[in-house]
Amino acid sequence: MPLVVPASSARPNNLTVDIADYKVSADPSAVLVTYALGSCIGVLVHDPVRRIGGLIHFMLPLSSANPQKARLRPAMFADTGVPALFESLYALGARKEDLVVRAAGGSNLHDTQGMFNIGKRNYTVLRKLLWKNHILIASEDVGGCRSRTVRLYVGSGEATVSSQGQEVPL
């Protein structure tokens, strides 16, 4: 079950998003962060008008691979987790037309021969899912053979991606 954080004016509040999970927040001091995005993908969504943000760290493209697990942990899969993330953002008041979407991950860390292409399949399913819902990705850092950490600063909407000791805007 995702954590929904109410708005407050508290000090910066780091919220870690674990693998196969997501979090949303309307707290402008919140920083949503997820680590070790390899073939997994992190999707960062921000409504700059209402200062609401969300982040998912999904592992696999399609829930049909394990429907029982998808019922228990929808954020494990792109096709169940990404819609759940958006619904949670809408429940906090976010509006689709104002959303800024970013993505990172989908690398080929442990599959250098391209046998399974999980990162590429994750990215393809994400793109199709967003395209079918008329949502564009504003920026992305996907593919390659490196792990990434992403952060979303809910108050400002700034996002960063870190890899190999360097942190840059996403």
BALUMTOR-637349 format. One record per residue (C-alpha): residue in three letters; y, z, x. Coordinates in Angstrom, 1 decimal, decimal comma. Layout:
BEGIN
type->ALA | yy->Y | zz->Z | xx->X .
...
END
This chain:
BEGIN
type->MET | yy->0,0 | zz->0,0 | xx->0,0 .
type->PRO | yy->3,4 | zz->-1,0 | xx->1,5 .
type->LEU | yy->6,0 | zz->1,5 | xx->2,2 .
type->VAL | yy->9,2 | zz->1,1 | xx->0,2 .
type->VAL | yy->12,2 | zz->2,8 | xx->1,7 .
type->PRO | yy->15,1 | zz->3,8 | xx->-0,4 .
type->ALA | yy->18,7 | zz->3,1 | xx->0,7 .
type->SER | yy->20,4 | zz->5,8 | xx->2,8 .
type->SER | yy->23,1 | zz->6,2 | xx->5,4 .
type->ALA | yy->20,8 | zz->8,0 | xx->7,9 .
type->ARG | yy->20,6 | zz->7,3 | xx->11,6 .
type->PRO | yy->18,6 | zz->4,2 | xx->12,7 .
type->ASN | yy->15,2 | zz->4,3 | xx->11,2 .
type->ASN | yy->12,4 | zz->2,4 | xx->13,0 .
type->LEU | yy->9,6 | zz->1,5 | xx->10,6 .
type->THR | yy->6,5 | zz->0,1 | xx->12,3 .
type->VAL | yy->4,5 | zz->-2,5 | xx->10,4 .
type->ASP | yy->0,9 | zz->-2,3 | xx->11,3 .
type->ILE | yy->-1,6 | zz->-5,2 | xx->11,5 .
type->ALA | yy->-2,5 | zz->-6,4 | xx->7,9 .
type->ASP | yy->0,4 | zz->-4,5 | xx->6,4 .
type->TYR | yy->4,0 | zz->-5,1 | xx->5,3 .
type->LYS | yy->7,0 | zz->-3,0 | xx->4,6 .
type->VAL | yy->10,3 | zz->-3,5 | xx->2,7 .
type->SER | yy->13,5 | zz->-1,6 | xx->2,9 .
type->ALA | yy->16,9 | zz->-1,4 | xx->1,3 .
type->ASP | yy->18,1 | zz->1,1 | xx->4,0 .
type->PRO | yy->20,7 | zz->-0,6 | xx->6,1 .
type->SER | yy->19,8 | zz->1,7 | xx->9,0 .
type->ALA | yy->16,1 | zz->0,5 | xx->9,0 .
type->VAL | yy->14,6 | zz->-1,5 | xx->11,7 .
type->LEU | yy->11,3 | zz->-3,1 | xx->10,8 .
type->VAL | yy->9,2 | zz->-3,8 | xx->13,8 .
type->THR | yy->5,7 | zz->-5,1 | xx->14,4 .
type->TYR | yy->3,9 | zz->-5,4 | xx->17,7 .
type->ALA | yy->1,2 | zz->-7,6 | xx->19,3 .
type->LEU | yy->1,5 | zz->-10,8 | xx->17,3 .
type->GLY | yy->-1,1 | zz->-13,0 | xx->18,8 .
type->SER | yy->-2,8 | zz->-15,4 | xx->16,4 .
type->CYS | yy->-1,4 | zz->-13,2 | xx->13,6 .
type->ILE | yy->2,0 | zz->-14,1 | xx->12,1 .
type->GLY | yy->5,0 | zz->-11,9 | xx->11,4 .
type->VAL | yy->7,2 | zz->-13,1 | xx->8,5 .
type->LEU | yy->10,6 | zz->-11,5 | xx->8,4 .
type->VAL | yy->12,6 | zz->-11,9 | xx->5,2 .
type->HIS | yy->16,2 | zz->-10,7 | xx->4,6 .
type->ASP | yy->18,6 | zz->-10,8 | xx->1,7 .
type->PRO | yy->22,0 | zz->-10,6 | xx->3,4 .
type->VAL | yy->23,9 | zz->-10,1 | xx->0,2 .
type->ARG | yy->22,0 | zz->-7,0 | xx->-0,9 .
type->ARG | yy->21,0 | zz->-6,0 | xx->2,6 .
type->ILE | yy->17,3 | zz->-5,8 | xx->1,8 .
type->GLY | yy->14,6 | zz->-6,8 | xx->4,3 .
type->GLY | yy->10,8 | zz->-7,0 | xx->4,6 .
type->LEU | yy->8,2 | zz->-7,8 | xx->7,3 .
type->ILE | yy->4,6 | zz->-8,7 | xx->7,1 .
type->HIS | yy->2,0 | zz->-8,9 | xx->9,9 .
type->PHE | yy->-0,9 | zz->-11,0 | xx->8,5 .
type->MET | yy->-4,1 | zz->-11,8 | xx->10,3 .
type->LEU | yy->-5,9 | zz->-14,6 | xx->8,5 .
type->PRO | yy->-4,8 | zz->-17,6 | xx->6,5 .
type->LEU | yy->-7,0 | zz->-17,5 | xx->3,3 .
type->SER | yy->-8,3 | zz->-14,6 | xx->1,2 .
type->SER | yy->-11,3 | zz->-16,7 | xx->0,1 .
type->ALA | yy->-12,8 | zz->-15,7 | xx->3,5 .
type->ASN | yy->-13,3 | zz->-12,2 | xx->2,1 .
type->PRO | yy->-12,1 | zz->-11,6 | xx->-1,5 .
type->GLN | yy->-13,1 | zz->-8,0 | xx->-1,5 .
type->LYS | yy->-11,1 | zz->-7,2 | xx->1,6 .
type->ALA | yy->-8,2 | zz->-9,1 | xx->0,1 .
type->ARG | yy->-8,2 | zz->-6,9 | xx->-2,9 .
type->LEU | yy->-8,1 | zz->-3,8 | xx->-0,7 .
type->ARG | yy->-5,7 | zz->-5,1 | xx->1,9 .
type->PRO | yy->-3,8 | zz->-8,2 | xx->0,6 .
type->ALA | yy->-1,5 | zz->-8,2 | xx->3,6 .
type->MET | yy->-4,4 | zz->-9,2 | xx->5,8 .
type->PHE | yy->-4,2 | zz->-12,7 | xx->4,5 .
type->ALA | yy->-1,3 | zz->-15,2 | xx->4,2 .
type->ASP | yy->-2,1 | zz->-16,4 | xx->0,7 .
type->THR | yy->-2,2 | zz->-12,8 | xx->-0,8 .
type->GLY | yy->0,1 | zz->-10,9 | xx->1,5 .
type->VAL | yy->3,1 | zz->-13,2 | xx->1,7 .
type->PRO | yy->3,5 | zz->-13,3 | xx->-2,1 .
type->ALA | yy->3,1 | zz->-9,5 | xx->-2,3 .
type->LEU | yy->5,9 | zz->-9,2 | xx->0,3 .
type->PHE | yy->8,2 | zz->-11,4 | xx->-1,7 .
type->GLU | yy->7,4 | zz->-9,6 | xx->-5,0 .
type->SER | yy->8,2 | zz->-6,2 | xx->-3,3 .
type->LEU | yy->11,6 | zz->-7,6 | xx->-2,1 .
type->TYR | yy->12,4 | zz->-8,9 | xx->-5,6 .
type->ALA | yy->11,5 | zz->-5,5 | xx->-7,0 .
type->LEU | yy->14,2 | zz->-4,0 | xx->-4,8 .
type->GLY | yy->16,7 | zz->-6,6 | xx->-6,1 .
type->ALA | yy->16,5 | zz->-9,4 | xx->-3,5 .
type->ARG | yy->17,2 | zz->-12,9 | xx->-4,9 .
type->LYS | yy->15,2 | zz->-15,9 | xx->-3,8 .
type->GLU | yy->18,3 | zz->-18,1 | xx->-3,3 .
type->ASP | yy->19,8 | zz->-15,7 | xx->-0,8 .
type->LEU | yy->16,7 | zz->-15,1 | xx->1,3 .
type->VAL | yy->16,6 | zz->-15,9 | xx->5,0 .
type->VAL | yy->13,0 | zz->-16,3 | xx->6,3 .
type->ARG | yy->11,9 | zz->-16,2 | xx->9,9 .
type->ALA | yy->8,4 | zz->-16,4 | xx->11,4 .
type->ALA | yy->6,8 | zz->-15,6 | xx->14,8 .
type->GLY | yy->3,3 | zz->-15,5 | xx->16,2 .
type->GLY | yy->0,5 | zz->-17,9 | xx->15,6 .
type->SER | yy->-0,4 | zz->-18,1 | xx->19,2 .
type->ASN | yy->-3,7 | zz->-19,1 | xx->20,9 .
type->LEU | yy->-4,3 | zz->-16,0 | xx->23,0 .
type->HIS | yy->-8,0 | zz->-15,7 | xx->23,0 .
type->ASP | yy->-9,0 | zz->-19,1 | xx->21,9 .
type->THR | yy->-7,8 | zz->-21,2 | xx->24,8 .
type->GLN | yy->-10,3 | zz->-24,0 | xx->24,0 .
type->GLY | yy->-8,9 | zz->-24,3 | xx->20,4 .
type->MET | yy->-12,3 | zz->-23,7 | xx->18,9 .
type->PHE | yy->-11,1 | zz->-21,6 | xx->15,9 .
type->ASN | yy->-7,3 | zz->-22,4 | xx->15,9 .
type->ILE | yy->-6,6 | zz->-19,2 | xx->13,8 .
type->GLY | yy->-3,0 | zz->-19,1 | xx->14,9 .
type->LYS | yy->-2,4 | zz->-22,7 | xx->14,0 .
type->ARG | yy->-4,3 | zz->-22,3 | xx->10,7 .
type->ASN | yy->-2,2 | zz->-19,2 | xx->9,9 .
type->TYR | yy->1,0 | zz->-21,1 | xx->10,5 .
type->THR | yy->-0,2 | zz->-24,2 | xx->8,4 .
type->VAL | yy->-1,0 | zz->-22,0 | xx->5,4 .
type->LEU | yy->2,3 | zz->-20,1 | xx->5,7 .
type->ARG | yy->4,3 | zz->-23,4 | xx->5,8 .
type->LYS | yy->2,4 | zz->-24,8 | xx->2,8 .
type->LEU | yy->2,8 | zz->-21,6 | xx->0,8 .
type->LEU | yy->6,6 | zz->-21,4 | xx->1,5 .
type->TRP | yy->7,0 | zz->-25,2 | xx->0,9 .
type->LYS | yy->5,3 | zz->-25,0 | xx->-2,5 .
type->ASN | yy->7,7 | zz->-22,2 | xx->-3,4 .
type->HIS | yy->10,8 | zz->-24,1 | xx->-2,2 .
type->ILE | yy->11,4 | zz->-21,7 | xx->0,6 .
type->LEU | yy->12,4 | zz->-22,9 | xx->4,1 .
type->ILE | yy->12,0 | zz->-21,1 | xx->7,4 .
type->ALA | yy->15,4 | zz->-20,6 | xx->9,0 .
type->SER | yy->14,0 | zz->-19,9 | xx->12,5 .
type->GLU | yy->10,6 | zz->-19,5 | xx->14,2 .
type->ASP | yy->8,9 | zz->-18,7 | xx->17,4 .
type->VAL | yy->5,3 | zz->-19,8 | xx->16,9 .
type->GLY | yy->2,4 | zz->-21,2 | xx->18,9 .
type->GLY | yy->1,8 | zz->-21,1 | xx->22,6 .
type->CYS | yy->-0,4 | zz->-18,5 | xx->24,4 .
type->ARG | yy->1,6 | zz->-15,3 | xx->24,3 .
type->SER | yy->1,9 | zz->-12,1 | xx->22,4 .
type->ARG | yy->5,1 | zz->-11,2 | xx->20,6 .
type->THR | yy->7,0 | zz->-8,3 | xx->19,1 .
type->VAL | yy->9,5 | zz->-8,8 | xx->16,3 .
type->ARG | yy->12,3 | zz->-6,7 | xx->14,9 .
type->LEU | yy->14,4 | zz->-7,1 | xx->11,7 .
type->TYR | yy->17,6 | zz->-5,0 | xx->11,5 .
type->VAL | yy->18,0 | zz->-4,6 | xx->7,7 .
type->GLY | yy->21,7 | zz->-3,8 | xx->7,7 .
type->SER | yy->22,8 | zz->-6,8 | xx->9,7 .
type->GLY | yy->19,9 | zz->-9,2 | xx->9,1 .
type->GLU | yy->19,6 | zz->-9,8 | xx->12,9 .
type->ALA | yy->16,1 | zz->-10,5 | xx->14,1 .
type->THR | yy->14,7 | zz->-10,5 | xx->17,6 .
type->VAL | yy->11,5 | zz->-11,6 | xx->19,2 .
type->SER | yy->10,2 | zz->-10,0 | xx->22,5 .
type->SER | yy->7,6 | zz->-11,6 | xx->24,8 .
type->GLN | yy->6,8 | zz->-11,2 | xx->28,4 .
type->GLY | yy->9,6 | zz->-8,7 | xx->29,0 .
type->GLN | yy->12,4 | zz->-10,7 | xx->27,4 .
type->GLU | yy->14,0 | zz->-10,1 | xx->24,0 .
type->VAL | yy->15,9 | zz->-12,9 | xx->22,3 .
type->PRO | yy->17,4 | zz->-13,6 | xx->18,9 .
type->LEU | yy->14,9 | zz->-15,1 | xx->16,4 .
END
